[in-house]
Amino acid sequence: MKRLTALIPALFLLPAIFKLDLKHFEKMHYIVPACALYLLYDSYQKLQNAFFVLFLVSIVLYNPFIPATYYMNAGWIVFDIFFGIVFLVKVFKWGKLEEEEVI
């Protein structure tokens, strides 16, 4: 079930590079931050600082409360691919990631 919270946003982000209807992007701006919020908490508990920062940035970029109206432009394709890959890495490395060393 926990892996599903990382897989669902990836399935919304990666197809977003194609010309899709506006409803897809509206759903994406609710699903990605909601799942990233849970993953942010999980990363904080496991002391995974890199994932913590990446999920925090994804929450800010894809928030539905102050939506960016330019999310169908070509510049967002880079963000969609990058954060889609981040969510996929979290899916496949869920149990294998160890806590980072605190110096």
C-alpha positions in Angstrom: 0.0 0.0 0.0 2.9 2.4 0.8 4.4 1.8 -2.6 1.1 2.8 -4.2 1.4 6.3 -2.8 4.6 6.7 -4.8 3.4 4.9 -7.9 0.2 6.9 -8.5 1.9 10.3 -8.8 4.5 8.8 -11.2 1.6 7.5 -13.4 0.2 11.0 -13.5 3.5 12.8 -14.0 5.1 10.7 -16.8 2.3 10.8 -19.3 2.0 14.6 -18.7 4.7 15.1 -21.3 2.1 14.4 -24.0 -0.7 16.8 -25.0 -3.4 15.8 -22.6 -6.7 17.5 -21.6 -6.8 20.0 -18.8 -8.6 17.6 -16.5 -5.5 15.4 -16.3 -3.4 18.3 -15.2 -6.0 19.4 -12.6 -6.1 15.9 -11.1 -2.3 15.8 -11.1 -2.1 19.0 -9.1 -4.2 17.4 -6.3 -2.8 13.9 -6.4 1.0 14.7 -6.6 1.1 17.0 -3.5 -1.2 14.7 -1.5 1.0 11.7 -2.1 4.2 13.7 -1.8 3.0 14.9 1.7 2.8 11.4 2.9 6.2 10.5 1.3 7.7 13.6 2.9 6.6 12.4 6.3 8.0 8.9 5.6 11.3 10.4 4.4 11.5 12.5 7.5 10.9 9.5 9.7 13.6 7.5 7.9 16.1 10.5 7.8 16.3 10.4 4.0 17.3 14.0 3.5 17.5 14.0 -0.3 14.0 12.5 -0.7 12.7 14.9 1.9 13.9 17.9 -0.1 12.7 16.5 -3.4 9.2 15.8 -2.1 9.1 19.2 -0.4 9.9 20.9 -3.8 7.3 18.8 -5.6 4.6 19.9 -3.1 5.5 23.5 -3.7 5.6 23.2 -7.5 2.4 21.1 -7.9 0.3 22.7 -5.2 -3.4 23.2 -6.2 -3.9 26.3 -4.0 -1.7 28.6 -6.0 -1.7 26.8 -9.4 0.8 27.7 -12.1 -1.2 28.4 -15.3 1.8 27.5 -17.5 1.9 23.8 -16.6 1.1 22.8 -20.2 4.2 24.6 -21.6 7.4 22.8 -22.7 9.3 23.9 -19.6 7.1 21.7 -17.3 8.0 18.6 -19.3 11.4 18.6 -17.5 9.8 18.8 -14.1 7.2 16.2 -15.0 9.9 13.7 -16.1 12.2 14.5 -13.2 9.7 14.1 -10.5 8.1 11.1 -12.2 11.5 9.4 -12.0 11.9 10.5 -8.4 8.6 8.9 -7.4 9.5 5.7 -9.4 12.8 5.5 -7.6 11.0 5.6 -4.3 8.7 2.8 -5.5 11.5 0.4 -6.4 13.9 1.3 -3.6 11.3 1.5 -0.8 12.7 -1.1 1.5 16.2 -1.0 0.3 16.9 2.7 1.2 18.8 3.1 4.5 18.9 6.1 6.7 21.5 8.6 5.6 24.4 9.2 8.0 24.0 12.3 10.2 27.3 14.1 10.5 
